[in-house]
Amino acid sequence: MKRSYSSLNSISTKRLKTKNESLKNSSSLTSDSLTFFVDISKNSFINYLHIPPIIFKHQLYSLKSNNRTLIDCELQEMFNQNQIRLFHSHHGIMLMFTSDYHLIIERQLSEHNLSSLSIEKTRLKQRFIQDLLPKYIRLSIDKNTLENEFKLNTNDIHLLIQLGLLLPKQINEYWFSLPNLSSFITCLDKGRRTLLQMLSRRTYKEIPMNEFRLRDMKKNCLLGFDYHIYDLIGANLAHIIDAPTGPIVRLGPEKV
């Protein structure tokens, strides 16, 4: 029986809650920021997109713009310890908790018919999840490493590409990937366009944050206002101005 991510809502929510509680016990700047984004977006990701939360590195920067070096160091340490996985995208570096990435891999293997059935699934799962991911902490990997170090053959590699877990980068080199990202990217782009259009219609291309937050944008910003506004700011498409009456969101990058 196929297992859809929607059927795992309760399990995934429990995992996120446990993970969130563990993050709250950490005092690191990056853990605090990750906790914030998990809190505001987990229900939307699971209910609308049927995937665990995906967070962009630039969203973390937008919360703590003066601590980018520290965030990079802490993210790298979490990556080195296999707590998170980092992924390349045209929208920026994405991250997902490793345990959630494992859940996606298991779903992909269970929902696709493999030629050798359970034996092939078990072998591939062990070599990718248990052998490769804990030891390999880069955004991409080459065919030689896959074959010689992790004993994945050409058929394995083709299957990982088919499952959306590897994405061709160039000849014999692949990005690690998250499958079925199109719905997420569509949702992200729609949220960006909505916020940018609202800002562009204003005389001075700016809106007080409190007023902005009250706008009815649920249909176009499915991941929540905070998730989308910090994506916008982190991507340098808008910036925050501190004012006596409260923060103001202004269209365009911050002038240095």
C-alpha positions as CSV (number, residue, x, y, z in Angstrom):
1,M,0.0,0.0,0.0
2,K,1.4,3.4,-1.0
3,R,2.2,5.7,1.9
4,S,1.4,9.4,1.1
5,Y,3.0,12.2,3.1
6,S,-0.5,13.4,4.1
7,S,-1.1,10.2,5.9
8,L,2.0,10.8,7.9
9,N,0.9,14.2,9.2
10,S,0.6,13.1,12.8
11,I,3.9,11.3,12.8
12,S,5.7,14.2,11.1
13,T,4.2,16.7,13.4
14,K,5.4,14.7,16.4
15,R,8.9,14.6,14.9
16,L,8.9,18.3,14.3
17,K,7.6,18.9,17.8
18,T,10.4,16.8,19.3
19,K,13.0,18.4,17.1
20,N,11.6,21.9,17.9
21,E,11.9,21.2,21.7
22,S,15.4,20.0,21.3
23,L,16.3,23.2,19.4
24,K,14.8,25.3,22.1
25,N,17.2,23.7,24.5
26,S,20.1,25.0,22.5
27,S,21.3,28.6,22.9
28,S,22.8,29.0,19.5
29,L,21.7,31.8,17.3
30,T,21.0,29.5,14.3
31,S,19.0,27.1,16.4
32,D,16.8,29.9,17.7
33,S,16.2,31.1,14.1
34,L,15.4,27.6,12.9
35,T,13.0,27.1,15.8
36,F,11.2,30.3,14.7
37,F,10.8,29.2,11.1
38,V,9.7,25.7,12.1
39,D,7.1,27.1,14.4
40,I,5.6,29.5,11.9
41,S,5.5,27.1,8.8
42,K,5.3,23.4,9.9
43,N,1.5,23.2,9.7
44,S,1.4,24.9,6.3
45,F,4.1,22.7,4.8
46,I,2.5,19.5,6.0
47,N,-1.2,20.5,5.2
48,Y,-0.7,22.2,1.9
49,L,2.5,20.8,0.4
50,H,2.7,17.4,2.2
51,I,6.5,17.8,3.0
52,P,8.4,18.8,6.0
53,P,9.6,22.5,6.3
54,I,12.2,23.8,3.9
55,I,14.1,26.8,5.2
56,F,16.4,29.1,3.2
57,K,19.8,30.2,4.5
58,H,18.9,33.8,3.5
59,Q,15.8,33.7,5.7
60,L,18.1,33.0,8.7
61,Y,20.3,36.0,7.5
62,S,17.2,38.2,7.4
63,L,16.5,37.6,11.1
64,K,20.1,38.3,12.2
65,S,21.7,40.3,9.4
66,N,24.7,41.3,11.5
67,N,25.7,37.7,12.3
68,R,26.0,36.0,8.9
69,T,29.4,34.6,9.7
70,L,28.2,33.0,12.9
71,I,25.2,31.6,11.2
72,D,27.4,30.1,8.4
73,C,29.6,28.5,11.1
74,E,26.7,27.1,13.1
75,L,25.0,25.7,10.0
76,Q,28.2,24.1,8.8
77,E,28.6,22.5,12.3
78,M,25.0,21.1,12.1
79,F,25.7,19.9,8.6
80,N,29.0,18.2,9.7
81,Q,27.0,16.4,12.5
82,N,24.4,15.3,10.0
83,Q,21.6,17.2,11.8
84,I,20.6,19.1,8.6
85,R,21.1,18.7,4.9
86,L,21.8,21.6,2.6
87,F,20.6,21.8,-1.0
88,H,21.4,24.0,-3.9
89,S,18.5,25.9,-5.7
90,H,18.1,28.9,-8.0
91,H,16.3,30.6,-5.1
92,G,19.2,30.1,-2.7
93,I,20.6,27.4,-0.4
94,M,17.8,25.4,1.2
95,L,18.0,23.3,4.3
96,M,16.0,20.5,5.8
97,F,16.5,18.4,9.0
98,T,18.2,15.1,8.1
99,S,15.5,13.1,9.9
100,D,12.8,14.7,7.7
101,Y,15.0,14.1,4.6
102,H,15.1,10.4,5.6
103,L,11.3,10.4,5.8
104,I,11.1,11.7,2.2
105,I,13.6,9.1,0.9
106,E,11.5,6.4,2.5
107,R,8.4,7.7,1.0
108,Q,9.9,7.9,-2.5
109,L,11.2,4.3,-2.2
110,S,7.8,3.1,-1.0
111,E,5.7,4.9,-3.7
112,H,7.8,3.9,-6.7
113,N,7.9,0.5,-8.2
114,L,11.5,-0.9,-8.2
115,S,12.6,-3.7,-10.5
116,S,14.0,-5.8,-7.6
117,L,11.2,-5.0,-5.2
118,S,12.0,-5.1,-1.4
119,I,15.6,-6.3,-1.8
120,E,16.5,-3.4,-4.0
121,K,14.7,-0.9,-1.8
122,T,16.5,-2.1,1.3
123,R,19.9,-2.1,-0.2
124,L,19.5,1.3,-1.8
125,K,18.0,2.8,1.4
126,Q,21.0,1.4,3.5
127,R,23.6,2.7,1.1
128,F,22.1,6.2,0.7
129,I,20.7,6.9,4.2
130,Q,23.0,4.9,6.4
131,D,26.3,4.9,4.5
132,L,26.4,8.0,2.3
133,L,24.6,10.8,4.0
134,P,26.3,10.7,7.4
135,K,29.8,10.6,5.8
136,Y,29.3,13.0,2.8
137,I,28.7,16.7,3.7
138,R,28.7,18.5,0.4
139,L,26.0,19.9,-1.8
140,S,27.0,17.7,-4.8
141,I,28.7,14.4,-5.4
142,D,30.5,12.9,-8.4
143,K,29.8,9.5,-10.1
144,N,33.3,8.2,-9.1
145,T,32.6,8.7,-5.4
146,L,29.1,7.2,-5.7
147,E,30.5,4.1,-7.4
148,N,33.8,3.5,-5.6
149,E,33.3,4.8,-2.1
150,F,29.6,4.1,-1.6
151,K,29.2,1.1,-3.9
152,L,26.3,2.5,-5.9
153,N,26.1,1.2,-9.5
154,T,24.9,3.0,-12.6
155,N,21.4,1.6,-12.2
156,D,21.3,2.9,-8.6
157,I,22.4,6.4,-9.7
158,H,19.7,6.5,-12.4
159,L,17.1,5.4,-9.9
160,L,18.2,8.1,-7.4
161,I,17.8,10.6,-10.2
162,Q,14.4,9.2,-11.1
163,L,13.3,9.5,-7.5
164,G,14.4,13.1,-7.4
165,L,17.1,12.5,-4.8
166,L,20.0,13.4,-7.2
167,L,19.9,16.1,-9.8
168,P,22.4,16.2,-12.7
169,K,24.8,19.1,-12.3
170,Q,27.2,18.4,-15.1
171,I,28.7,15.3,-16.7
172,N,29.1,12.7,-14.0
173,E,28.3,15.1,-11.2
174,Y,25.0,15.5,-9.3
175,W,23.4,17.8,-6.8
176,F,21.7,16.3,-3.8
177,S,18.0,17.2,-4.3
178,L,14.6,17.3,-2.7
179,P,12.0,15.5,-4.8
180,N,8.7,17.1,-6.0
181,L,9.9,20.7,-5.4
182,S,7.7,22.3,-8.1
183,S,4.7,22.9,-5.8
184,F,6.9,24.5,-3.1
185,I,8.7,26.8,-5.7
186,T,5.3,27.8,-7.2
187,C,4.0,28.6,-3.7
188,L,7.2,30.6,-2.9
189,D,7.1,32.5,-6.1
190,K,3.4,33.3,-5.7
191,G,4.1,34.7,-2.2
192,R,6.9,36.8,-3.4
193,R,4.9,38.3,-6.3
194,T,2.0,39.1,-3.9
195,L,4.2,41.0,-1.4
196,L,6.1,42.8,-4.1
197,Q,3.0,43.9,-5.9
198,M,1.5,45.3,-2.7
199,L,4.7,47.3,-2.0
200,S,5.0,48.5,-5.6
201,R,1.5,50.0,-5.5
202,R,2.3,52.2,-2.5
203,T,3.4,55.8,-3.2
204,Y,6.7,55.5,-1.4
205,K,7.0,51.7,-2.0
206,E,6.8,51.0,1.7
207,I,4.3,49.6,4.2
208,P,4.5,49.6,8.0
209,M,5.1,46.0,9.1
210,N,2.1,45.9,11.4
211,E,-0.2,47.1,8.6
212,F,1.4,44.7,6.1
213,R,0.8,41.8,8.5
214,L,-3.0,42.5,8.7
215,R,-3.5,42.3,4.9
216,D,-5.6,39.3,3.7
217,M,-2.9,37.3,1.9
218,K,-3.7,33.7,3.0
219,K,-4.6,32.5,-0.5
220,N,-1.4,33.8,-2.0
221,C,1.0,33.4,0.9
222,L,0.2,29.8,1.9
223,L,3.3,29.4,4.1
224,G,2.3,32.4,6.3
225,F,3.2,36.1,6.2
226,D,6.4,35.8,8.3
227,Y,7.8,32.9,6.2
228,H,7.3,34.9,3.0
229,I,8.3,38.4,4.3
230,Y,11.6,37.0,5.6
231,D,12.2,35.2,2.3
232,L,11.7,38.6,0.6
233,I,14.0,40.4,2.9
234,G,16.7,37.7,2.9
235,A,16.6,37.6,-0.9
236,N,17.3,41.3,-0.9
237,L,14.0,42.1,-2.7
238,A,12.9,44.3,0.2
239,H,14.4,45.6,3.4
240,I,13.4,46.8,6.9
241,I,13.5,50.4,8.0
242,D,13.5,51.1,11.8
243,A,11.1,53.9,12.6
244,P,9.8,55.4,15.9
245,T,6.3,54.0,15.1
246,G,7.7,50.5,14.3
247,P,9.5,48.7,11.5
248,I,8.6,49.6,7.9
249,V,9.0,47.3,4.9
250,R,10.4,49.0,1.8
251,L,10.7,47.7,-1.7
252,G,14.1,46.9,-3.0
253,P,17.6,46.2,-1.5
254,E,18.9,48.2,1.4
255,K,21.2,51.0,0.3
256,V,24.7,50.8,1.9
